[in-house]
Each structure stands twice: as C-alpha cells, then as structure tokens.
Amino acid sequence: MTEIVLKAVRKFDIEMDQFHNDSTSITFYGNYEDANGEDQRGKSTLNITHGHNKDHRPDLKQLVFDLTVSSDGAIPIHYKNYDGNRTDDTTHIDTWDTLRKIKGDTEFIYVADSKLCVTETMKHIDKEGGFFITILPKTRSEEKWFRDHVAENKVSWDEICKVQNPRDKKGQTITWKMVESPICSKEGFRIVWAWNSKKEEIDQNRRQKRIDKSILELEELQKRLESKRCCLKTKQAVSQEVETIIEATGTKRWIDVEIDEISKISYKQEKRGRPTKDTKYVANTKVQYQVKWKINDVNVKTDARSDGMFPLITNCKEMTHGEILEKYKYQPKIEKRHEQLKTVYGVAPIFLKNITRIEALLFIYFVAHLVQSLIEREIRINMKKSGMESIPIYPEKRQCASPTTDRVLGLFDDMKCQHLTNDGTLVKTFNPKLNDIQITILDLLNMPHSTYSQYY
C-alpha cells in the first residue's frame, strides 16, 4: 500500500500538507465464526463482530474501514481495517504515526471528527510536533461554558465570508462568523467557535419540531387518560409515561410538565334493585390525572442565542480563524469517498468467508479507490487549466461541473472493435470511432486517442 501511494504522490504531485481521517463500517451478513482475530499463516487477522454500526444495522457483524485522504482532491493516502468493535478514538494515534512515516516529517495538519478530541491523542500529536483540527464534543465542560457565556454576555464575532448555498443558488447567501473562546481547553489548546447562518436556521427548526412532537404526544397521552379504558391508574405510571415522552424528544429544558389529580365522586346503590325512598347509596371516589404542559420560554431563548454555533479545537497557534475554518470544511469530502465505496463500488455484501481473502479484497478496493480519485482529480485540474466550467457527460448532453470516475468510465461502455474474417483469415479490422466528448475526456486525462481508437 505504501509503495503504491508514494508512487502516486510523486507521479501526480499530490500535496501532503493536510490529511482528513474518518472511518465507516463494512457490514457482513452471516456468522463468520472463523473470523475471530486468531493468527493465520503467522499473522494476526481481523475479528468480524458486532460494534457501532454506521449503516444502522446493529444486528449484523462488521469491520471498521478507516480511511485517510489528502486535501488535494481527496486522494486516499492510507487505510487500515480494524475489528468490528474497535472505536474511532483508539485509532488516531496509530493513523497519525503511520502518516508521519509516509510523509517523512510532521509538517502536516491532521483533521478528523470529534473522536480525535481525546487528551492522550491530542497531546501525543502536539508533543511529536504535529498539528490537528477537530470538533470539541458536547460532553466537554468547555463547550457548555461558552454557550452559557454567550447567553449572558455579548460576544464580538468576526465575519469570515459569505457563500452561496449550493442547494439554493437563488436564495440568500450563507454567512460564516468566528470568535476565539476566552478560555483554552483543559489541555491548553485553542478553542475557536464558528457560527453559520444556515446552521442557525436548521437548529431553530429542529428544536421547534422536537417541541411540536413532544406537545403532540402529551396531548395524545391526555386523551388516553380521559378514556374509560386507560390502564394508567397511578400517578407514578403517568409520570413515567411523561418522562418517556420528554426523554425521547429531548425537550426536558424546553417543556415543563405538571400532573394534576382530579377526584370525581359518583354514587351507587348499596344493594341491587329498584330504588325507593329508603335506598341507601355508597359514595365512590375515582381519581383521574390531567397532564398540563407549558413551554419554558426562558430556556428556549437562552438556547436560541447559541444556535448555529460549533467549536473547533486545535494546536495551530499561528493560524487565523478563516484558515482554520477553511481546512476543517474540507472534512465532508471524505464522506463522499465512503459513499462511493458503499454505493458505486458496492463493497458489501462480501461473499468471501475466509478472513485473509476478505482482507485482500478490501486492499483491492483501496487501490480502486485510489485510481478512481486520481482520475477525478486529473480531469478537474485540467478542466480548470483549460477554462472549462463543465462538460456535457450527463444524459441528454447535460452539463457536469465535477465529473466522477463512474460517469467518465460509463462514456466508454459502448466501445467495440470488430474483426471481419474469411475462413479464419482476418480480412479487415474496424477500429472504434471516438465521439467528441470521448476525445475531450482522453485529452483531459492526457491519454492518447489510440488507447481506444486503434486495435493492436
């Protein structure tokens, strides 16, 4: 793997100053009892087992596929498979050390999700002279402190940029702002907060939907309590039902709920029969429960002040806020590589049963990943050099600004070479004829036309 990657780096002049890491799960259907991590042929193997399945299939076993890409075209630089129950926070030191060996020094920035924010990991990278950028998890006290600080104090945000929403090119632009936290992390690293106008809108809508859902379920609970067939006979049972609703919707801070007891007295004859003036009646007291809710406006307004915010933690002391944001915003590119692995190239289901063959197959997928990303990078770079904003490779000759390898290879699916023979003797060869878009693609890839147009 290292040899192939280094040759690709030298051949295509790939920049190695910034790496992005993320993992995904590869799901397996079956028991795979022999894939238990025992040594085979003198080497340790992987353990296909249950873990935190990112395909939302906790009932199935898995392996963890850890991938690192460059910030220069999201080119795969390193991958490693881990046991299915391996957590991401335990892989970063191993990955960073390997990247240092591949590059030959520590002069690169390592970007990953919040699982990188582990004291041991961050201190290891910083101590060895490396650099990192990651998300500060919500479980950290520094995160809660700043949100409380924003709710009670005025914060001076610096506007970084305004960009057009790629999904709504005619709509309003998205504004990005950033500010340095007054406090460092407990490890002494910088915490920089980013604010996004689109994320603010999303946070507001998400909170309102959760409140609406909680109110709807509370109203349905009240209807059940008013029914004669309601099985919730005690206040404790009603309280438990309310708590379940509030926890499921995550609205404990925003909705205050009270449970009132209402006693209703009814009278019934002491004995059966037609009532007379001497009939005695017995009082029967029945307790009903009423659920009352009220929105906590104070907490809603307090939380609304921190909508659209998220914190980044880094040891890059000299880097500006804009540079930190720009480097972190490339992180979603690696998600595209995982999506291609699972959908376009269909890594699962894997029909092999021998774990060593599975490991070999996943290596082949990594090589395919590397090749297809290099094709995309080469085309897009040369399109930019040629001043081409897009090329008509979609059906009905629709334009495409960012060609993918899958679409590019599909343009050559109908290439045919025909041979005319007479009694086994070749009479004539009809070479394929390239159309205009195929010629354009080959030119962008610096490939000779004869590769497809001439039979050898």
DOROGU-513528 format. One record per residue (C-alpha): residue number from 1; residue in three letters; x, y, z. Coordinates in Angstrom, 2 decimals. Layout:
// residues N
PT   i  aa       X       Y       Z
PT NUM ALA       X       Y       Z
...
***
This chain:
// residues 456
PT   i  aa       X       Y       Z
PT   1 MET    0.00    0.00    0.00
PT   2 THR    2.72    2.46    0.97
PT   3 GLU    4.66    1.79   -2.22
PT   4 ILE    1.62    2.37   -4.43
PT   5 VAL    0.64    5.55   -2.58
PT   6 LEU    4.14    7.05   -2.73
PT   7 LYS    4.38    6.37   -6.47
PT   8 ALA    1.02    8.09   -6.97
PT   9 VAL    2.11   11.05   -4.86
PT  10 ARG    5.29   11.51   -6.91
PT  11 LYS    3.66   10.88  -10.28
PT  12 PHE    0.71   13.24   -9.78
PT  13 ASP    2.43   15.73   -7.45
PT  14 ILE   -0.16   15.34   -4.69
PT  15 GLU    0.11   17.81   -1.83
PT  16 MET    0.81   16.23    1.55
PT  17 ASP    0.31   19.16    3.92
PT  18 GLN   -3.16   18.26    5.16
PT  19 PHE   -4.91   14.94    5.81
PT  20 HIS   -8.50   14.10    6.68
PT  21 ASN   -9.46   10.94    8.52
PT  22 ASP  -12.75    9.16    9.09
PT  23 SER  -14.00    5.60    9.41
PT  24 THR  -17.04    3.66    8.29
PT  25 SER  -18.41    0.22    8.96
PT  26 ILE  -18.48   -2.60    6.40
PT  27 THR  -21.42   -4.82    7.22
PT  28 PHE  -21.33   -8.61    6.89
PT  29 TYR  -24.28  -10.96    6.55
PT  30 GLY  -23.65  -14.24    8.36
PT  31 ASN  -21.90  -15.61   11.42
PT  32 TYR  -18.25  -15.56   10.26
PT  33 GLU  -17.27  -17.62   13.29
PT  34 ASP  -13.77  -18.28   11.91
PT  35 ALA  -13.06  -14.54   11.58
PT  36 ASN  -12.31  -14.19   15.29
PT  37 GLY   -8.95  -12.42   15.21
PT  38 GLU   -6.79  -15.53   15.66
PT  39 ASP   -3.42  -15.78   13.93
PT  40 GLN   -3.39  -17.33   10.46
PT  41 ARG   -0.21  -18.08    8.48
PT  42 GLY    1.79  -16.47   11.27
PT  43 LYS   -0.08  -13.14   11.17
PT  44 SER   -2.92  -11.71   13.21
PT  45 THR   -6.27  -11.39   11.43
PT  46 LEU   -9.38   -9.28   11.90
PT  47 ASN  -12.32  -10.05   14.14
PT  48 ILE  -15.67   -9.66   12.36
PT  49 THR  -18.00   -8.89   15.23
PT  50 HIS  -20.74   -6.56   16.43
PT  51 GLY  -19.99   -2.89   17.03
PT  52 HIS  -21.37    0.60   16.48
PT  53 ASN  -22.78    0.01   13.01
PT  54 LYS  -22.85    3.17   10.89
PT  55 ASP  -25.20    1.50    8.42
PT  56 HIS  -27.76    1.38   11.25
PT  57 ARG  -27.71   -2.43   11.34
PT  58 PRO  -26.67   -3.29   14.92
PT  59 ASP  -27.99   -6.82   14.35
PT  60 LEU  -25.20   -7.56   11.84
PT  61 LYS  -21.47   -8.05   12.30
PT  62 GLN  -18.93   -5.66   10.83
PT  63 LEU  -15.39   -4.50   10.26
PT  64 VAL  -14.19   -0.90   10.65
PT  65 PHE  -12.72    0.64    7.48
PT  66 ASP  -10.50    3.59    8.47
PT  67 LEU   -9.54    5.91    5.59
PT  68 THR   -7.30    8.96    5.33
PT  69 VAL   -7.33   11.27    2.31
PT  70 SER   -5.37   14.31    1.20
PT  71 SER   -6.86   17.78    0.89
PT  72 ASP   -5.70   17.82   -2.72
PT  73 GLY   -8.57   16.04   -4.46
PT  74 ALA   -9.45   13.78   -1.51
PT  75 ILE   -6.88   11.21   -2.67
PT  76 PRO   -6.73    8.10   -0.42
PT  77 ILE   -3.33    8.09    1.27
PT  78 HIS   -3.77    5.43    3.92
PT  79 TYR   -6.31    2.88    5.07
PT  80 LYS   -6.49    0.24    7.75
PT  81 ASN   -9.11   -2.31    8.72
PT  82 TYR   -9.95   -2.80   12.39
PT  83 ASP  -12.01   -5.27   14.36
PT  84 GLY  -15.74   -4.63   14.25
PT  85 ASN  -15.87   -3.47   17.88
PT  86 ARG  -12.94   -1.02   17.60
PT  87 THR  -13.89    2.57   18.45
PT  88 ASP  -12.61    5.54   16.44
PT  89 ASP  -10.97    7.28   19.38
PT  90 THR   -8.45    4.44   19.71
PT  91 THR   -7.25    4.55   16.09
PT  92 HIS   -5.95    8.10   15.65
PT  93 ILE   -2.51    7.72   17.25
PT  94 ASP   -1.78    4.68   15.09
PT  95 THR   -3.01    6.51   11.96
PT  96 TRP   -1.06    9.71   12.69
PT  97 ASP    2.17    7.79   13.34
PT  98 THR    1.76    5.98   10.02
PT  99 LEU    1.12    9.23    8.12
PT 100 ARG    4.29   10.68    9.65
PT 101 LYS    6.26    7.72    8.30
PT 102 ILE    4.68    8.03    4.85
PT 103 LYS    5.36   11.77    4.57
PT 104 GLY    8.74   11.64    6.33
PT 105 ASP    8.04   14.52    8.74
PT 106 THR    5.35   16.03   10.97
PT 107 GLU    4.69   19.12    8.86
PT 108 PHE    1.07   18.38    8.11
PT 109 ILE   -2.34   19.12    9.63
PT 110 TYR   -4.44   16.18   10.76
PT 111 VAL   -8.22   16.79   10.61
PT 112 ALA  -10.84   14.40   11.99
PT 113 ASP  -14.20   14.35   13.74
PT 114 SER  -14.81   14.71   17.49
PT 115 LYS  -13.35   11.25   18.25
PT 116 LEU   -9.94   12.87   17.81
PT 117 CYS  -10.65   15.11   20.82
PT 118 VAL   -9.10   12.76   23.36
PT 119 THR   -6.49   14.14   25.74
PT 120 GLU   -3.98   11.35   25.11
PT 121 THR   -4.32   11.63   21.32
PT 122 MET   -4.07   15.41   21.11
PT 123 LYS   -1.11   15.55   23.49
PT 124 HIS    0.66   12.82   21.50
PT 125 ILE    0.34   14.74   18.23
PT 126 ASP    1.33   18.04   19.87
PT 127 LYS    4.30   16.51   21.70
PT 128 GLU    5.64   14.97   18.47
PT 129 GLY    5.48   18.32   16.68
PT 130 GLY    2.31   17.68   14.68
PT 131 PHE   -0.82   19.75   14.15
PT 132 PHE   -4.51   18.88   14.39
PT 133 ILE   -8.00   20.36   13.99
PT 134 THR  -11.11   18.69   15.30
PT 135 ILE  -14.55   19.27   16.79
PT 136 LEU  -14.93   19.82   20.52
PT 137 PRO  -17.56   17.30   21.73
PT 138 LYS  -20.71   18.43   23.53
PT 139 THR  -19.68   16.32   26.51
PT 140 ARG  -16.75   18.64   27.29
PT 141 SER  -17.22   21.27   30.01
PT 142 GLU  -15.56   23.94   27.82
PT 143 GLU  -18.42   23.55   25.34
PT 144 LYS  -21.14   24.17   27.89
PT 145 TRP  -19.18   27.05   29.46
PT 146 PHE  -19.04   29.04   26.24
PT 147 ARG  -22.72   28.52   25.44
PT 148 ASP  -23.58   29.83   28.90
PT 149 HIS  -21.14   32.68   28.32
PT 150 VAL  -22.84   33.62   25.05
PT 151 ALA  -26.26   33.55   26.73
PT 152 GLU  -25.16   36.06   29.38
PT 153 ASN  -22.60   38.21   27.53
PT 154 LYS  -22.21   40.00   24.25
PT 155 VAL  -19.66   38.32   22.00
PT 156 SER  -17.87   40.09   19.13
PT 157 TRP  -17.95   37.77   16.14
PT 158 ASP  -15.66   38.30   13.14
PT 159 GLU  -17.34   37.78    9.77
PT 160 ILE  -15.20   35.38    7.76
PT 161 CYS  -17.06   35.03    4.48
PT 162 LYS  -20.38   34.82    2.68
PT 163 VAL  -21.03   31.94    0.31
PT 164 GLN  -23.90   30.92   -1.89
PT 165 ASN  -25.92   27.93   -0.76
PT 166 PRO  -25.09   25.19   -3.33
PT 167 ARG  -28.61   23.76   -2.93
PT 168 ASP  -30.34   27.11   -3.36
PT 169 LYS  -28.35   29.26   -5.77
PT 170 LYS  -31.11   31.86   -5.98
PT 171 GLY  -31.61   32.10   -2.23
PT 172 GLN  -29.82   34.06    0.46
PT 173 THR  -26.10   33.66    0.97
PT 174 ILE  -24.71   31.77    3.96
PT 175 THR  -22.73   33.89    6.42
PT 176 TRP  -19.81   32.48    8.39
PT 177 LYS  -18.53   34.12   11.59
PT 178 MET  -15.89   33.06   14.10
PT 179 VAL  -14.60   34.05   17.51
PT 180 GLU  -11.84   32.86   19.84
PT 181 SER  -13.02   31.37   23.11
PT 182 PRO  -11.80   33.33   26.17
PT 183 ILE  -10.68   30.06   27.73
PT 184 CYS   -8.46   27.29   26.39
PT 185 SER   -9.16   23.61   26.68
PT 186 LYS   -8.02   21.79   29.80
PT 187 GLU   -5.02   20.58   27.75
PT 188 GLY   -4.12   24.19   26.87
PT 189 PHE   -5.21   24.14   23.21
PT 190 ARG   -7.10   26.86   21.32
PT 191 ILE  -10.88   26.69   21.04
PT 192 VAL  -12.34   28.61   18.13
PT 193 TRP  -16.10   28.90   17.67
PT 194 ALA  -17.76   29.09   14.27
PT 195 TRP  -21.25   30.39   13.52
PT 196 ASN  -23.21   29.62   10.38
PT 197 SER  -26.46   31.38    9.39
PT 198 LYS  -27.78   28.24    7.69
PT 199 LYS  -26.98   26.09   10.71
PT 200 GLU  -28.77   28.63   12.92
PT 201 GLU  -31.91   28.18   10.84
PT 202 ILE  -31.55   24.39   10.96
PT 203 ASP  -31.07   24.41   14.76
PT 204 GLN  -34.16   26.57   15.24
PT 205 ASN  -36.32   24.37   13.03
PT 206 ARG  -35.01   21.21   14.67
PT 207 ARG  -35.79   22.49   18.15
PT 208 GLN  -39.29   23.58   17.14
PT 209 LYS  -40.02   20.20   15.55
PT 210 ARG  -38.95   18.43   18.73
PT 211 ILE  -41.15   20.71   20.85
PT 212 ASP  -44.10   20.19   18.49
PT 213 LYS  -43.64   16.43   18.59
PT 214 SER  -43.46   16.42   22.38
PT 215 ILE  -46.64   18.51   22.71
PT 216 LEU  -48.48   16.28   20.27
PT 217 GLU  -47.55   13.15   22.23
PT 218 LEU  -48.52   14.80   25.53
PT 219 GLU  -51.92   15.71   24.07
PT 220 GLU  -52.39   12.13   22.92
PT 221 LEU  -51.46   10.96   26.42
PT 222 GLN  -54.13   13.25   27.89
PT 223 LYS  -56.75   11.74   25.58
PT 224 ARG  -55.75    8.29   26.81
PT 225 LEU  -56.11    9.41   30.43
PT 226 GLU  -59.63   10.66   29.73
PT 227 SER  -60.63    7.32   28.25
PT 228 LYS  -62.50    4.86   30.46
PT 229 ARG  -60.21    2.09   29.27
PT 230 CYS  -56.98    3.83   30.29
PT 231 CYS  -54.62    1.43   32.03
PT 232 LEU  -52.56    4.17   33.74
PT 233 LYS  -54.08    4.02   37.21
PT 234 THR  -51.39    5.66   39.36
PT 235 LYS  -49.62    8.99   39.31
PT 236 GLN  -46.29    7.17   39.16
PT 237 ALA  -47.35    5.38   35.96
PT 238 VAL  -48.47    8.65   34.37
PT 239 SER  -45.26   10.36   35.44
PT 240 GLN  -43.21    7.55   33.91
PT 241 GLU  -45.11    7.92   30.63
PT 242 VAL  -44.48   11.69   30.61
PT 243 GLU  -40.78   11.16   31.32
PT 244 THR  -40.53    8.69   28.44
PT 245 ILE  -42.02   11.25   26.03
PT 246 ILE  -39.77   14.07   27.23
PT 247 GLU  -36.61   11.96   27.04
PT 248 ALA  -37.46   10.54   23.61
PT 249 THR  -37.99   14.02   22.15
PT 250 GLY  -35.14   15.63   24.12
PT 251 THR  -37.31   18.53   25.31
PT 252 LYS  -36.64   18.47   29.06
PT 253 ARG  -35.21   22.01   29.01
PT 254 TRP  -37.97   23.46   26.88
PT 255 ILE  -41.20   21.98   28.26
PT 256 ASP  -42.37   21.97   31.88
PT 257 VAL  -45.00   19.36   32.68
PT 258 GLU  -47.32   19.08   35.68
PT 259 ILE  -49.63   16.20   36.61
PT 260 ASP  -52.81   17.14   38.46
PT 261 GLU  -55.06   14.77   40.34
PT 262 ILE  -58.81   15.28   39.87
PT 263 SER  -61.16   13.42   42.19
PT 264 LYS  -64.61   12.60   40.83
PT 265 ILE  -67.28   11.31   43.19
PT 266 SER  -70.08    9.07   41.95
PT 267 TYR  -72.88    7.35   43.90
PT 268 LYS  -74.06    3.80   43.60
PT 269 GLN  -76.88    1.87   45.28
PT 270 GLU  -75.74   -0.16   48.21
PT 271 LYS  -77.92   -3.03   47.05
PT 272 ARG  -79.38   -4.12   43.75
PT 273 GLY  -82.99   -3.46   42.89
PT 274 ARG  -85.46   -0.70   42.17
PT 275 PRO  -84.62    2.43   44.18
PT 276 THR  -87.06    3.56   46.86
PT 277 LYS  -87.12    6.31   49.48
PT 278 ASP  -85.25    4.00   51.84
PT 279 THR  -82.48    3.05   49.36
PT 280 LYS  -79.01    3.76   50.63
PT 281 TYR  -76.21    4.97   48.36
PT 282 VAL  -72.46    4.50   48.59
PT 283 ALA  -70.03    7.21   47.50
PT 284 ASN  -67.34    6.07   45.04
PT 285 THR  -64.29    8.32   44.51
PT 286 LYS  -62.37    7.95   41.27
PT 287 VAL  -59.07    9.71   40.67
PT 288 GLN  -58.24   10.99   37.18
PT 289 TYR  -54.96   12.56   36.11
PT 290 GLN  -54.54   15.59   33.94
PT 291 VAL  -51.29   16.42   32.16
PT 292 LYS  -50.56   20.13   31.84
PT 293 TRP  -47.58   21.46   29.89
PT 294 LYS  -46.01   24.86   29.39
PT 295 ILE  -43.11   25.95   27.19
PT 296 ASN  -40.15   27.25   29.18
PT 297 ASP  -39.59   30.49   27.27
PT 298 VAL  -36.51   31.42   29.30
PT 299 ASN  -34.62   28.25   28.37
PT 300 VAL  -35.78   28.41   24.75
PT 301 LYS  -34.50   31.97   24.37
PT 302 THR  -31.27   31.09   26.16
PT 303 ASP  -30.56   28.14   23.87
PT 304 ALA  -31.56   30.15   20.79
PT 305 ARG  -28.65   32.51   21.41
PT 306 SER  -26.19   29.71   20.67
PT 307 ASP  -27.97   28.37   17.58
PT 308 GLY  -25.71   27.90   14.57
PT 309 MET  -22.54   27.58   16.65
PT 310 PHE  -20.00   24.77   16.84
PT 311 PRO  -16.50   24.67   18.41
PT 312 LEU  -13.20   23.67   16.85
PT 313 ILE  -10.14   22.76   18.92
PT 314 THR   -6.62   23.00   17.50
PT 315 ASN   -2.96   23.41   18.43
PT 316 CYS   -2.27   25.59   15.35
PT 317 LYS   -1.27   28.72   17.25
PT 318 GLU   -0.42   30.99   14.31
PT 319 MET   -3.35   30.06   12.08
PT 320 THR   -6.12   32.63   11.51
PT 321 HIS   -9.78   31.87   12.13
PT 322 GLY  -10.50   31.80    8.41
PT 323 GLU   -7.70   29.36    7.74
PT 324 ILE   -8.89   27.02   10.50
PT 325 LEU  -12.44   27.08    9.13
PT 326 GLU  -11.29   26.53    5.54
PT 327 LYS   -9.24   23.49    6.48
PT 328 TYR  -11.98   21.93    8.58
PT 329 LYS  -14.66   22.50    5.91
PT 330 TYR  -12.85   20.02    3.64
PT 331 GLN  -13.69   17.20    6.08
PT 332 PRO  -17.02   16.23    4.39
PT 333 LYS  -15.07   15.28    1.23
PT 334 ILE  -14.03   12.04    2.89
PT 335 GLU  -17.70   11.19    3.43
PT 336 LYS  -18.04   11.16   -0.35
PT 337 ARG  -15.30    8.54   -0.59
PT 338 HIS  -17.16    6.31    1.89
PT 339 GLU  -20.38    6.83   -0.07
PT 340 GLN  -18.67    5.79   -3.32
PT 341 LEU  -17.18    2.72   -1.63
PT 342 LYS  -20.58    1.51   -0.47
PT 343 THR  -22.84    2.52   -3.35
PT 344 VAL  -20.93    2.96   -6.61
PT 345 TYR  -18.42    0.17   -5.97
PT 346 GLY  -20.66   -1.97   -3.75
PT 347 VAL  -18.17   -3.20   -1.17
PT 348 ALA  -20.97   -5.07    0.64
PT 349 PRO  -22.22   -7.69    0.70
PT 350 ILE  -18.93   -9.61    0.66
PT 351 PHE  -19.44  -13.25   -0.29
PT 352 LEU  -15.99  -14.46    0.80
PT 353 LYS  -15.79  -16.37    4.08
PT 354 ASN  -12.04  -16.65    4.62
PT 355 ILE  -10.84  -13.63    6.62
PT 356 THR   -7.46  -13.42    4.87
PT 357 ARG   -9.20  -13.24    1.49
PT 358 ILE  -11.55  -10.58    2.84
PT 359 GLU   -8.55   -8.52    3.94
PT 360 ALA   -7.02   -8.91    0.47
PT 361 LEU  -10.28   -7.88   -1.19
PT 362 LEU  -10.52   -4.73    0.91
PT 363 PHE   -6.98   -3.84   -0.16
PT 364 ILE   -8.09   -4.13   -3.80
PT 365 TYR  -10.98   -1.79   -3.01
PT 366 PHE   -8.48    0.70   -1.59
PT 367 VAL   -6.43    0.54   -4.81
PT 368 ALA   -9.60    1.05   -6.87
PT 369 HIS  -10.46    3.98   -4.60
PT 370 LEU   -7.04    5.48   -5.24
PT 371 VAL   -7.26    5.07   -9.02
PT 372 GLN  -10.76    6.49   -9.34
PT 373 SER   -9.90    9.53   -7.19
PT 374 LEU   -6.79   10.22   -9.30
PT 375 ILE   -8.93   10.13  -12.47
PT 376 GLU  -11.36   12.64  -10.99
PT 377 ARG   -8.56   14.90   -9.79
PT 378 GLU   -6.76   14.84  -13.14
PT 379 ILE   -9.89   15.71  -15.11
PT 380 ARG  -10.95   18.53  -12.81
PT 381 ILE   -7.46   20.08  -12.68
PT 382 ASN   -7.15   20.07  -16.46
PT 383 MET  -10.70   21.41  -16.86
PT 384 LYS   -9.70   24.36  -14.68
PT 385 LYS   -6.48   24.89  -16.66
PT 386 SER   -8.44   24.84  -19.93
PT 387 GLY  -11.07   27.25  -18.64
PT 388 MET  -13.83   24.65  -18.88
PT 389 GLU  -16.54   25.15  -16.26
PT 390 SER  -18.37   21.95  -17.20
PT 391 ILE  -18.59   19.17  -19.79
PT 392 PRO  -21.74   17.52  -21.24
PT 393 ILE  -21.41   13.98  -19.87
PT 394 TYR  -24.88   13.56  -18.35
PT 395 PRO  -27.79   12.07  -20.34
PT 396 GLU  -29.26   14.42  -22.96
PT 397 LYS  -25.86   16.15  -23.00
PT 398 ARG  -26.50   17.94  -19.73
PT 399 GLN  -23.50   19.72  -18.23
PT 400 CYS  -21.41   18.41  -15.34
PT 401 ALA  -19.06   20.68  -13.37
PT 402 SER  -17.44   17.92  -11.27
PT 403 PRO  -17.10   14.70  -13.30
PT 404 THR  -16.90   11.44  -11.35
PT 405 THR  -14.94    8.38  -12.41
PT 406 ASP  -18.07    6.25  -12.55
PT 407 ARG  -19.66    8.62  -15.07
PT 408 VAL  -16.44    9.01  -17.07
PT 409 LEU  -15.92    5.25  -17.45
PT 410 GLY  -19.56    4.90  -18.43
PT 411 LEU  -18.89    7.04  -21.50
PT 412 PHE  -16.70    4.26  -22.88
PT 413 ASP  -19.05    1.34  -22.22
PT 414 ASP  -20.07    1.02  -25.88
PT 415 MET  -16.53    0.88  -27.31
PT 416 LYS  -16.23   -2.05  -29.74
PT 417 CYS  -13.60   -3.40  -32.08
PT 418 GLN  -14.92   -5.62  -34.91
PT 419 HIS  -12.97   -8.14  -37.00
PT 420 LEU  -14.05   -9.35  -40.44
PT 421 THR  -12.70  -12.83  -41.18
PT 422 ASN  -12.96  -15.29  -44.09
PT 423 ASP  -12.36  -18.96  -43.21
PT 424 GLY  -10.39  -17.93  -40.16
PT 425 THR   -8.33  -15.35  -42.03
PT 426 LEU   -8.55  -11.75  -40.89
PT 427 VAL   -9.79   -9.57  -43.74
PT 428 LYS  -10.26   -6.23  -42.04
PT 429 THR  -10.39   -4.66  -38.59
PT 430 PHE  -12.94   -1.95  -37.82
PT 431 ASN  -11.47    0.18  -35.05
PT 432 PRO  -13.72    2.11  -32.65
PT 433 LYS  -14.64    5.65  -33.54
PT 434 LEU  -14.43    8.20  -30.77
PT 435 ASN  -17.09   10.87  -30.41
PT 436 ASP  -16.35   14.46  -29.39
PT 437 ILE  -16.96   14.02  -25.67
PT 438 GLN  -14.79   10.86  -25.53
PT 439 ILE  -11.98   12.75  -27.24
PT 440 THR  -12.38   15.58  -24.73
PT 441 ILE  -12.15   13.15  -21.81
PT 442 LEU   -9.00   11.50  -23.16
PT 443 ASP   -7.40   14.91  -23.71
PT 444 LEU   -8.21   15.96  -20.15
PT 445 LEU   -6.59   12.74  -18.89
PT 446 ASN   -3.56   13.22  -21.17
PT 447 MET   -4.23    9.83  -22.74
PT 448 PRO   -3.50    9.13  -26.45
PT 449 HIS   -6.58    8.57  -28.62
PT 450 SER   -5.04    5.37  -29.91
PT 451 THR   -5.70    3.77  -26.50
PT 452 TYR   -9.33    3.31  -27.58
PT 453 SER   -9.35    4.01  -31.30
PT 454 GLN   -6.64    1.63  -32.53
PT 455 TYR   -6.51   -2.15  -32.25
PT 456 TYR   -3.08   -3.63  -31.64
***
